C-alpha cells in the first residue's frame, strides 16, 4: 500500500491532519505525521521526515504533503536524495492528505494516489 507523510511546521498540525486522513482512509491507509523541529518547537526536521517515510513505506511508495516554506524545501531535498518511490505532491495539506488516504486505502498505485491528492486543489468551498 502507498504510504502518506504529512510534513508541517507544527507537530500538532501534522498529527491532526494525519489523524483525519487516517479516518478517511478507513483505517487502512498508513499516514504518518512529521511535524515540528527536533526540540518540539515550530519548524521542520529532516530526521522527523526520514523516520515518517520509513514508517509509512510499505513497499509501494510514499506520498509527502508539506504545508509551506521550509517544509517544502526540506521535502524537495529529501525526495531528491531518496530517488524513486517518494514523491512530494503539489496539493493542499488537508484536502490532499484526505484524498490521498482515501485512494491509498483502495490499494491504488503511487501515481493514482498522487493524482488524487493533486486533484484536491480543485475542491471549492463556495
C-alpha positions in Angstrom: 0.0 0.0 0.0 1.2 3.5 -0.7 2.1 5.4 2.4 1.5 9.1 3.2 3.5 11.5 5.2 2.2 14.9 6.4 5.1 17.3 6.8 4.2 20.5 8.7 5.9 23.2 10.8 3.7 22.3 13.8 3.7 18.8 15.4 0.0 19.3 16.3 -0.9 20.3 12.8 0.8 17.3 11.3 -0.7 14.9 13.8 -4.2 16.4 13.3 -4.1 16.2 9.5 -2.7 12.6 9.8 -5.5 11.6 12.2 -8.1 13.0 9.8 -6.6 11.4 6.8 -6.3 8.0 8.5 -10.0 8.2 9.4 -10.9 8.9 5.8 -8.6 6.1 4.8 -11.0 3.8 6.8 -8.1 2.6 9.0 -6.3 1.0 6.0 -4.2 3.9 4.9 -0.8 4.4 6.5 -0.5 8.1 7.3 2.5 9.4 9.3 3.0 12.9 10.8 6.3 14.7 10.6 5.8 18.0 12.3 7.9 20.4 14.2 11.6 20.6 14.9 13.6 18.1 16.8 13.1 20.1 20.1 9.3 20.1 19.9 9.0 23.7 18.6 7.8 25.1 15.3 10.0 24.2 12.3 10.8 21.3 10.1 13.2 18.4 10.6 14.8 16.2 8.1 15.2 13.5 10.7 11.4 13.5 11.5 10.7 13.3 7.8 13.1 10.4 7.3 11.5 8.5 10.3 8.0 9.1 9.0 8.8 8.0 5.5 10.5 4.8 6.8 7.4 4.1 8.9 4.9 4.8 6.1 6.8 2.9 3.4 5.1 -0.4 2.8 7.0 -1.0 -0.4 4.6 0.7 -2.9 5.9 4.2 -2.5 5.3 7.2 -0.3 3.5 10.5 -0.9 4.7 13.5 1.0 2.4 16.5 1.6 4.0 19.7 3.0 2.5 22.8 4.5 4.7 25.7 3.2 8.0 27.4 3.0 10.9 25.4 4.6 8.9 22.2 4.9 8.5 22.2 1.1 12.3 22.8 0.7 13.0 20.0 3.2 10.7 17.7 1.3 12.4 18.6 -2.0 15.8 17.9 -0.7 14.7 14.6 0.9 12.9 13.4 -2.3 15.9 14.3 -4.5 18.1 12.2 -2.3 15.6 9.3 -1.9 15.3 8.7 -5.6 12.2 6.8 -6.9 9.4 5.8 -4.7 9.0 9.0 -2.7 7.0 11.9 -4.3 6.3 15.4 -3.0 2.8 16.3 -4.0 1.7 19.8 -5.0 -1.6 19.7 -3.1 -3.4 21.4 -0.3 -2.3 19.8 3.0 -5.7 18.8 4.5 -7.7 18.1 1.3 -4.7 16.4 -0.4 -4.0 14.2 2.6 -7.6 13.1 2.8 -7.8 12.4 -0.9 -4.5 10.5 -0.9 -5.5 8.4 2.1 -8.9 7.6 0.6 -7.3 6.5 -2.7 -4.4 4.6 -1.0 -7.0 2.7 1.1 -8.4 1.2 -2.2 -5.0 -0.3 -2.9 -4.3 2.2 -5.8 -0.8 2.6 -7.1 1.5 5.5 -6.4 0.6 7.5 -9.5 -3.2 7.2 -8.7 -2.6 8.4 -5.1 -0.6 11.3 -6.4 -3.3 12.3 -8.9 -6.0 12.1 -6.2 -4.0 14.4 -3.9 -3.3 16.9 -6.6 -6.9 16.9 -7.8 -7.9 18.1 -4.3 -6.7 21.6 -5.4 -9.9 21.9 -7.3 -12.2 21.3 -4.3 -14.0 24.5 -3.9 -15.6 25.6 -0.6 -18.0 28.1 -2.0 
